[in-house]
Amino acid sequence: VEGYGLSEAPTATHCNPVQGDIRPGTIGLPLPGVDVRIVDVNDGRTEMPLGEQGEMLIRSPQLMRGYLNREEETNLVLNGGWLATGDIARMDADGYFAIVDRKKDLIKVSGYQVWPNEIETVLGLHPDIYEAGVVSVPENVLGEKVVAWLVVEKGRSITVADVQAWCNQRLAAYKQPLAIHFCEKLPRSALGKLLRRELREWSLTQPLD
């Protein structure tokens, strides 16, 4: 059963009903006593319309009072009793929440917001791509550019041109990777989490296009 929790709010804050309407791909419903807001990622205050994604804020009895001896960091995430989780989420009409991405991974291309998970999902649908990791690197004109790292399915082959054609049919121009690289495997933590920081470091070592 999928749910959600974080160190700053010990124990879970969301969970799919153990006996009831379990919805795969969501973190379920807020537990009793937990209040949740979805706000604009730019100002951290404006409530987003139902179904639209934004940063998830949480208020609950188990919320931390702050980080020990780290007042500045505390003030960045706690405001008026609300915790800024750093997770991008959306809520459906039935009150179920789904995590979309991490705020720190947001890519800004010419002022447009680009979420890595969306691009990774599109790339992962290609039959010759086993998995994809997407990050950004600085770019003088655009601000940032999208970089894709791909692992090819065993026994298959694919070219940069193939990937570009695939993305051109499925993604807006500003979301399309401007740099595409291939690797044997993506860097992951012991828990299987994609290590985007390492991907960014890899990207910065590549020749400029």
Secondary structure as GFF3:
##gff-version 3
##sequence-region A 1 209
A	DSSP	beta_strand	3	6	.	.	.	ID=ss1
A	DSSP	beta_strand	9	15	.	.	.	ID=ss2
A	DSSP	beta_strand	29	30	.	.	.	ID=ss3
A	DSSP	beta_strand	35	39	.	.	.	ID=ss4
A	DSSP	beta_strand	54	59	.	.	.	ID=ss5
A	DSSP	alpha_helix	71	77	.	.	.	ID=ss6
A	DSSP	beta_strand	78	79	.	.	.	ID=ss7
A	DSSP	beta_strand	82	91	.	.	.	ID=ss8
A	DSSP	beta_strand	97	102	.	.	.	ID=ss9
A	DSSP	three_ten_helix	103	105	.	.	.	ID=ss10
A	DSSP	beta_strand	107	109	.	.	.	ID=ss11
A	DSSP	beta_strand	112	114	.	.	.	ID=ss12
A	DSSP	alpha_helix	116	124	.	.	.	ID=ss13
A	DSSP	beta_strand	129	139	.	.	.	ID=ss14
A	DSSP	beta_strand	143	152	.	.	.	ID=ss15
A	DSSP	alpha_helix	160	170	.	.	.	ID=ss16
A	DSSP	three_ten_helix	173	175	.	.	.	ID=ss17
A	DSSP	beta_strand	179	182	.	.	.	ID=ss18
A	DSSP	alpha_helix	196	204	.	.	.	ID=ss19
###
